[in-house]
Amino acid sequence: MERVFNFSAGPAVLPLQVLEEAQRDLLALPGTGISILEISHRSKTFQAIIDATEANIRKVMNVPDNYKVLFLQGGAYLQFGMVPMNLLKGRSADYICTGTWSTKAFKEGASQGTLRCAWDGKAEGYVRTPENSELDLDPNAAYVYYTSNETIQGVQFKDEPNTGNIPLICDASSEFMYKPLDISKYGCIYACAQKNCGPAGVTIVIMREDLVEESADGLLGVLSYKKMAENGSMLNTPPCFSIYVVKLVTDWILNTIGGADKLYELNQKKAQLLYDVIDNSNGFYLGHAKPECRSLMNVPFKMATDELNDKFLADAKAVGLESLKGHRSVGGFRASIYNAMPLEGVEKLAAFMKDFAQKNG
Ligand SMILES: *Cc1c(COP(=O)(O)O)cnc(C)c1O
């Protein structure tokens, strides 16, 4: 079976080594005779797996001791509701709207209480992140919410917005672990796994302990950060297989790549290759975001007209470059070049794009 280079926005590429390991252990985890798909979440073996996954995440992201790491279900989308449900407690919160996902979080979250928009990039077409001075922040906000990487628009914050003492809540789904961060700047940073660190089914929530402890009472247990933290993310059956694959991915980051610093170097190099092709194409390819806000993870681009779109996708597919169609709201193409996308895949895409521009420009 020939594998292609998969530029899908999510679920997305996983390291080949991880897939091979998962395949090898699928019939029986070492020393158990039981598959990860069959094992009880109350077994010592699974407890060791979830503990090791948490330890790996803490190591990769340098998570301080006063933060909880939770493994939840319901995707990133459930967090659009859980964040206000747990943290508003009758107050309002501020949302920075830089693209599709933050706007969705803002709209969906409003079902749980009062939310304010602190900045909206819609009128400009979601091409950039705001300066701190542009944010209209309420000093009494329960929290400030933002999406560090807009998966669809390819707009990425280079630094966290400065919110003073107001807890900062971040949806990092499509950039999770792509570079070292100072976690102490965040009240909470969360990510669904299927973009940058595993398969669909698990959402990783890293939250400061005081926010977990002060979160709202009286919620259904699986919707309560406090209850899930008290029960080690296993109030009910967790997504065992997804957690196990996140363990393999974080093993790969730590042992094969060499940690978040190394991953960041690689991610910068990969993105630069594509942006260079776009910038040096004499306008044949056009990027979406302003250059200073371009994402290292999702690279949306288009051609001056849509005439050659189908040919571009067909020619790319013919050489093993897949899932490059852009999101319908932005059009054109999108190359998602997450942590697990090998440099060779991006080199091949860059060479293909150059060649296509030469032949068709
Ligand atoms: C994909 C994505 C989501 C939605 O994730 P689900 O797990 O499908 O709910 C939310 N936010 C961002 C930034 C995403 O990229």
Ligand as a Chemical Component Dictionary entry (heavy atoms), coordinates in Angstrom:
data_LIG
# 
_chem_comp.id                   LIG 
_chem_comp.type                 NON-POLYMER 
_chem_comp.pdbx_formal_charge   0 
_chem_comp.three_letter_code    LIG 
# 
loop_
_chem_comp_atom.comp_id 
_chem_comp_atom.atom_id 
_chem_comp_atom.alt_atom_id 
_chem_comp_atom.type_symbol 
_chem_comp_atom.charge 
_chem_comp_atom.model_Cartn_x 
_chem_comp_atom.model_Cartn_y 
_chem_comp_atom.model_Cartn_z 
_chem_comp_atom.pdbx_ordinal 
LIG C1 C1 C 0 -11.241 21.689 13.887 1  
LIG C2 C2 C 0 -11.331 22.806 14.843 2  
LIG C3 C3 C 0 -12.374 22.881 15.784 3  
LIG C4 C4 C 0 -13.495 21.866 15.842 4  
LIG O1 O1 O 0 -13.021 20.647 16.289 5  
LIG P1 P1 P 0 -14.004 19.414 16.551 6  
LIG O2 O2 O 0 -13.131 18.462 17.303 7  
LIG O3 O3 O 0 -14.472 18.944 15.225 8  
LIG O4 O4 O 0 -15.131 19.903 17.391 9  
LIG C5 C5 C 0 -12.357 23.930 16.670 10 
LIG N1 N1 N 0 -11.397 24.861 16.648 11 
LIG C6 C6 C 0 -10.384 24.821 15.760 12 
LIG C7 C7 C 0 -9.337  25.880 15.802 13 
LIG C8 C8 C 0 -10.321 23.797 14.832 14 
LIG O5 O5 O 0 -9.321  23.767 13.943 15 
# 
loop_
_chem_comp_bond.comp_id 
_chem_comp_bond.atom_id_1 
_chem_comp_bond.atom_id_2 
_chem_comp_bond.value_order 
_chem_comp_bond.pdbx_ordinal 
LIG C1 C2 SING 1  
LIG C2 C3 SING 2  
LIG C2 C8 DOUB 3  
LIG C3 C4 SING 4  
LIG C3 C5 DOUB 5  
LIG C4 O1 SING 6  
LIG O1 P1 SING 7  
LIG P1 O2 DOUB 8  
LIG P1 O3 SING 9  
LIG P1 O4 SING 10 
LIG C5 N1 SING 11 
LIG N1 C6 DOUB 12 
LIG C6 C7 SING 13 
LIG C6 C8 SING 14 
LIG C8 O5 SING 15 
# 
